[in-house]
Amino acid sequence: FASYYGDHMVLQKKPSGAVVWGHGEPGAVVTVTLSGASGLIVVEKTAQVKGPSGTWTTILDPMDQGGPYTLTAEQGLENVTLQDIYFGDVWLCSGQSNMAMTVLQVANASQELAAATRYPYVRIFAAAPARSDVELEDLEKIDLPWSIPTAENLGHGNFTYFSAVCWLLGRSLYEALGFPIGLVEVAWGGTPIEAWSSRRALQACGLLEDVGREAPQTSLGHSACFNLKSALCFAPPLSLALSSSTSLHQHLSGPQTPSVLWNAMIHPLLNMTLRGVAWYQGEANAFLHTDQYNCTFPALIADWRWAFHTGSAGQTELLLPFGFVQLSTYRRQSADDSFARLRWHQTADLGVVPNARMPSTFMAVAMDLGDERSPYGSIHPRDKQNVAHRLLLGARAVAYGDKDLVFQGPYPTRAILEVTRRLLNVTYSQELICRQRDAQAFEVCCSSQASPCQWLPAPVLAVGSHMVTLALSGCRTLVLGLRYAWAEWPCEYQACPLYNPQGLPAPPFL
């Protein structure tokens, strides 16, 4: 079998069929059998080894959740047998250092590690960091073969394995769904989205040659990508947004070359049948090609979906559920709005997901989970439990169809200007809970021209069940825009101004 198969793995349950693949002698016939605990053969498949690659692929019949099973591949007198195989849902977790943070590094780490043995049916696998200039068929190396979770393999070391966000999400999915969960971690700290993107996706955004090189500074702070109906859109190369107080190398410590992580760490997995993806990345792109993320991120999602669907012969659904974490915080008093712009671009400039350009996606807002005292730097908050909980809500609603579940915070539906009273009434989609009225989170574009905009605070006068009333006394001219939480560190820990009764924060908007 391919090197990343092994004992203890989880394969995707029905309605999809799990894809199994491996190597053999070209022209030979491989017989694949799946046997139950009693030794009774449940599934038998044959596959011919293709030349010159020497690879074979077969699709198992869709299987109910559960196990254990034994999986055997035979070619002549040779055979490989894998034990303790379960069927459930398989999730891929990818991104940069906030995804790579291990359970050892998060809040309440000792309790989380001690609880690991209570989840023997959540199985974990971690690919080793690798890069390649060409698309690879196999992973070059693995850090953690398919394993039953223990305190040791969940807390191997800092930014190694196993991913805390991935583990906490998978554990929560198991508790909610009651069947086995397989988790595949593929992460590398300090990496921009361009390294995780195929050449196809980067070409769709007009960005391929200039990645990693400084481009001219631009004042453009909004969307460069206006085609809201298409998953991919075309945009000219934009700026490298760097403030004078930051070092590019500090934030781009991993590979930056276009497609090198796609080639080495994603492409080898495309045969896998997946149930969903969890993604935590974007900090690197707050300092590189920030204003193209509204194209590169939807393009990556669409491209990964197509590639996994095609690679699994249609077993991974074409609209593979894709969850992601919106950026948390970094510098408290930064004058640079690159984090705010990146958060906005993470939604394809539409504020909430799923949306027309990002269907079947869900987002965990994290701007209220800042951690100034994190020993790993404030860019690495330790509260990954709330991140995972918010991802879980999105997964249950979007991936598993729980229609009654509230999985995102309140979002404005309209804003009405009372000119004579100098007030702005903002109506929200959900009931509002105000935790912090004094924060200067709302700002209005108070100007006679849209660009450049003069943004002034709009103090909160009142908060009703679904409406916020803002004072515009400081604005003596036209109000051309409104924004909320448009800052790198917009609020204190779990104390943004607006939440819903379920405790989910209102996301930022422009």
N, C-alpha and C positions, 0 to 999 in steps of 0.2 A: 504494500500500500504506500501511497504518498507519505512522506516522512511525518506529517502532522496527524495522521490517524494513530490510534492507540487504544489500549484498554481504558475503560471508564468514560468513553466519550458519549455525548448526546447527539443523536441524529434527528433531523426534522421529522416530526410526526405528520399524520394526514391533516388536511387533504392533499398536501404535497408528498411527492416521493423523494426520499433521500438519495442524493447522488453519491456513489462510491466510485473511486478511481484509483489507479495505481500504475505500476510498471511491470513489464514482462518481456518475453522474447517476441520480437516482431513475427506476426503470423500465427502465434499460438492462441489457443482458446483458454480463457480463464473462466472457471466456474465459481460463482459467488453464492454462498449459502448463509442464510440467517436461521439460527436454531434457538428454540426456547430453552427454558431451564431444564426440561426433561430430556433434551437432546433431539426432540422432534423438529424436523426441518419445516420452517414456516414459509420461507421464500427461497427460491433457487433461480439464479440468473446466469446467463453465459454472455461473455463479451470477447471479441477478438482484439488482440493486441495490434495496434496500428504501427506501421513503419513509416518513416525511420525513427519516429520519436520514441517508440517502445512503450506507448501508453494505452491504457484501456479505460473505459468508462461504462458504468451501468447505472440504472435507476431502480431502486428497490420499490416494491409495491408500497403504496401508502399504508402506514402502520398506525394503530392506536397508540396513545400515550402509554408509557410504562416499560417494563423490562424485568429482569435482565435478559439479554440475548447474547449469543455468541456469533460472531461474524467471521467467516472463513473464505479465503480466496485460494483456489487450487489451480496450478498449471503443471500438468504432468505429475511428476512425483513430488513437486515442491508445493508447499502451502504456507500461508500465514493465517494465524488465528488470533482474533481479538476478543477479549472477554469483557463482561460487565457493561454491555452496551444498553443504553436506554433511549427511548424515543420521547421527545418533548419539543420545545421550541428553542431555536438557536438564534442568538443575538450577537452581532458583531459590534465591538466597541472600539472607536478609533479617535485620534486627535493628537493633541500635544501634551504638555506637562501636566495640566490639570486633569486630563484623563489618565496619565501615567502615574500620578500619585497613588501610592499603595495604601492598603488598609492600615498599615503601620503608621502612616503619616497623618491620619485624620483625627478629628475630635473623638474622644472616647475610644481610642484605638485598642486599648487592652481589653475592654468589654467586647468590642466587635470581633477581635481575634479569638477570644475565648468562646464566642458563640458559633464559630465556624463549623464545628463538628455537628451542630444541630441541622445542617443542610447538606446531607450526603447526596441528594439528588439534584443539587446545583453543581454542575461540572465546569471546570475552568481550564483554559488553554491560553498561552501567551506566545506570540511570535517574537523572535529576537529582532532588534533594530537592524535594518539592512537597507542598502540602496543599490540601484542598478541603472545603467544607462539604457538597458533594453528590457523588454517585458519578459519576466521569468515564469516558467511553468511550475516550479516548486519553490517553497521557502528555502532559503539558504541555511537557516538555523532556527531553532525554537528555544525559547527560554524556559517554558513550562509545558511539557506534554499534557494531554488530557489527564486531569487529576481530580480526585475528591478533595474538597477544600479542607485545609488545615491552617492553624495559626502560622506555621512556617511558610507555606506557599502563598498565603495571602499577604504576608508581611516580610517578603524576602529582603527588601532594602528600599532606600529612597528612590522613587521614580524608576522602579524596575518592574516588578510584578508582585502582586496582582493588583490591577486597577481598582481603586476604592469605589469610584462612581459606577463602574461596570458591575462589581460584586454587589454593591448595595441595591442597584436596580434589579439585578438578577435574583437576588435573595427575596426582594419585595414581590417580584413577579411570581416566584414560586409560592410565596405565602398567599397571594391573591388568587392564583390559578389552580394550585394544587397538583401540578404535574412537573416532570423534570425540565430543567432549563440548562442549556448549554451556552457558555459565554466565551467568546473569542476576542482576546485583547490584541490590538495592533496599533501601537502608539509610539510617538517619539517626541520628546520635549523640544521646544524652540523651533518648530517647523511651520512654515506658511502653507496655506491651502494649495499653492501652486505645485508643491512637491507631492501632494496626495492626488493630484488631478492627472488624468490621461491627457495626451496631446490633443485628442479630439475636443475635450472640454475646454482646454486653454485656447485652442484655435477659435472656438465658438465665441469666446470673449475678446478676441483680438489681442491676446496676451500670451506671448510665448518666448520671444527673444530677450525681453528686458528684465526678466525676473532676477532679483538679487542685485541689480544695479540701480544706483540712485538716479531718479528722474527729476526733471525740473519741478520746483514747488508750485502748487496750484492753490488758488483760493476756493476752488469748488468744494462745497461742503455737502451737497445733496446728491441726488441720483445722477449717474451718468448713463442710465439704462432704463429706457422708458417703455419698452415693449412688455406690457403686463400680461399679455395673453400667452406668451411663449415661455417655456422653461429655460430656454437659452436666448440670449440677446447679445448684440454686438456693441462693443464700447471701445473707444480709443484708449491707449495706455494713459494712466493718470499718475498721480503723484506718489512719491515715497514720503509719507507723513512722519517726520521726525522732529521732536522738539530738541532744543539745544541741551537739555539736561539728560538726555538718554543716549545710549550707545546702541547702534544697530546690532552689533555683535552680541550684546547682552540678551537681546530678545530673539535673535535668530541664531541660536546656538546649535541647532540641528541643520540637516541638509536643506538647502533652499533651491537647488537646481530643479527645473521643471520636470515633473513626472517620476523622479527617482524613487520615491516611496510607493507610488502607484505601481511602478514596475516590479519592485522587489517584495512588497508586503501586501498589496491588494490583488494584483493580477494572479498570483498563485492560488488565491482562494476562490476564484470566480466559479468553479464547479460546485461549490458548497450550496446546499439549499438553506436559505436563511428565512427567519421570520421577521427580523427587524434590525435596524442599525441605531446605535447611540453615538453621538459625535460631540466632542468638547474641544473646540479649536477656535482660534481667532485672535488671540493676544498677539501672535507674531504679525498678523496682518493689520493690527493697529499701527504698525510701523513700516509696513510694506504694502504698496498697492491697496491702501485702505478703501479708496472709492471705486475699486473694481469688484469688491466683495459682493456687491449686489448682483453681479453677474457670475462671478466664479463660484459662489456657494450654490445657487440654484443649478448651475451647470454641473457641478460635481454630483449633486444629488441625482439629477436626471441621468447622468452618465453612469454612475454606479448602479442605479436601478437597471438600466438597459444591459449593462455588462453582466451583472449577477443573474438576471433573467435569461440572457442568452447563454451564459456559461453553464447554467444548470439545466439547459434544454427546456426552459419554461417552468421549471419547478419552483423557483423563487418568483413570487408574484411581481408583475411589472411595476406596480405602485408600492414597492416595498416600503413599509412604514419607516420613517426616518425621524428620530428625535434628536434634539440638540440642546446644549446649554448656552443661553445668552451670556455674554461676558459679565463677569463680576467686577471687581474694582482693582485699582492699582495704586495711583498716587492721589492723595487726599486733596491737594490744592492745585492740581494741574490746570493750567490755562489752555492746554491742548484738548480739543474735543474729539480726538481720534477714536477713543473708546466709545463715546456716544455715537459717532458716525458708524462705527463698526457694528454696534448693537442694532442700529437701524437697518444697516445693510444685511444683517443676518436674517431679517424678515423680508428681504427683497424690497425694502423701502415701503412696505405696506403695514408695518406695525405689529400685526398678529399673524399667527399661522394656525391651521392651514389657510392658504390663500390661493388665488388663481395661479400664481407662478410657482407655488410650493405646496401642491396638493399632498395629502396624506403625510403631513409633517406635524410635529409637536415640539414645543419649546419650554424649557425650564428657565424662568427669569431668576437671575442670581445677583442682581445689583444691590440687594439688601443683605447680602451674606458676606460683606467685607470683613477682613481679618488683619488688622494692622499689626498685630503681634505674632503673626505666623512665623515660626522659625525658618520657614522655607521662602520667606519674602511675602509681602502683602499681595503679590500677584497670584499667590497660591493659598487661597482660603482653606481652612481645615474643615469647615462645615460642609461635608459632602452628603450628609444624611438628608438635609433639606433639598439639596440638588436632586438626589435620587428619588425622593418622595415626589417632587414636582414632575420629574420625568415619568415616574410610575403612573401618575394621574393621566398624563398625556398618552402614554402607551395604552392604558386601559380604555381610554376614550377613542383614540384614533386607530390603534392596531387591533384592539379587541372589541370595539363597537359598543362600549358601555355608554348609551345615549344619555343616561340620567346623571352622569358624573360631571361635575364642574372641574375643568382641568386647566383653566387659564383665568387670569385676573381681569378686572373690569377695564373696558376700553371705551374711549369717547365715541359717541355716535353723531353728535352735532354740537355746534357752538353758536350761540346767538348773542349778538352784540346789542346792548342797550345803550345807544349813543348818548342820550340825554343824561343818564345816570352814571355814565362812564363805567359800566359793568360788562362782564363777559360771563354768560351762563353756559357751562359745559355739561352736557348730559352724557351719562355713562350707561353702558349696556347691562350692568349688574348693580346690585345693592352695594353701597360704599361703607366702609369702616375707615374712619380717619384716625390714624395713629400719631400723626405729627403735623399739626396745622401750621406751625411757625416756619417750617422749612421753605426756603425760596425755590420750590421745585418747578413752579409754573413761570414761564417767561413769554412775553409777546414781542413780535417783530413790530417795532414802533418806528415807522419810517415812511417817507414819501416815495421810496423806491425799494423794490424787493432785494436788490443787491447793491452794495453790501447792506446787510440788515443790522439795525440797532436793536439788540435784544435787551429788554428791561424786565425786571421782576414784576410779576402780577400777583400781589398778595392774596391769600385765600380769605374771603370775608365770611363765607358760610359753606357748610357741607350738609346737604340734604341726603335723602335715601338714595337718590340716583343723580344728584346734581351738585356741582361745585360752582360757587359764585366767586369770580375774581374781580379785584379792583384794578381799574386802568387809570387811576389818577395821575400816574407819572407819564402817561402817554398823551401828548398834545397834538398828535397828528394821526395818520392812518394806522390801523392795526392790520397788518398784512399776514401775520402768521402766529402760531401758538406752538409751544413745545413744553414737554414735561420730563423732568429727571434727565436733562441733557447735560450731564457732567460725568467725569470719570469716576467720582465717588459721590453719588447723588444723595445718599442718605445713610444713617447709622444702621447698626445691625438690627434687622427685622423691624426697622422703624422708618420706612418710607412713608410719605403722607397717606397714600391710598391703598387699601386692600379690599378684598371681598370678605364675606363672613366665613369663608373656608380658609382664610389666612393666606391667600395668594395675592401677591403684589400686582398693582396696575403696572403694565410694562411702559417703558418710555415711548414717547411719540414725537413726531415733528409734523 
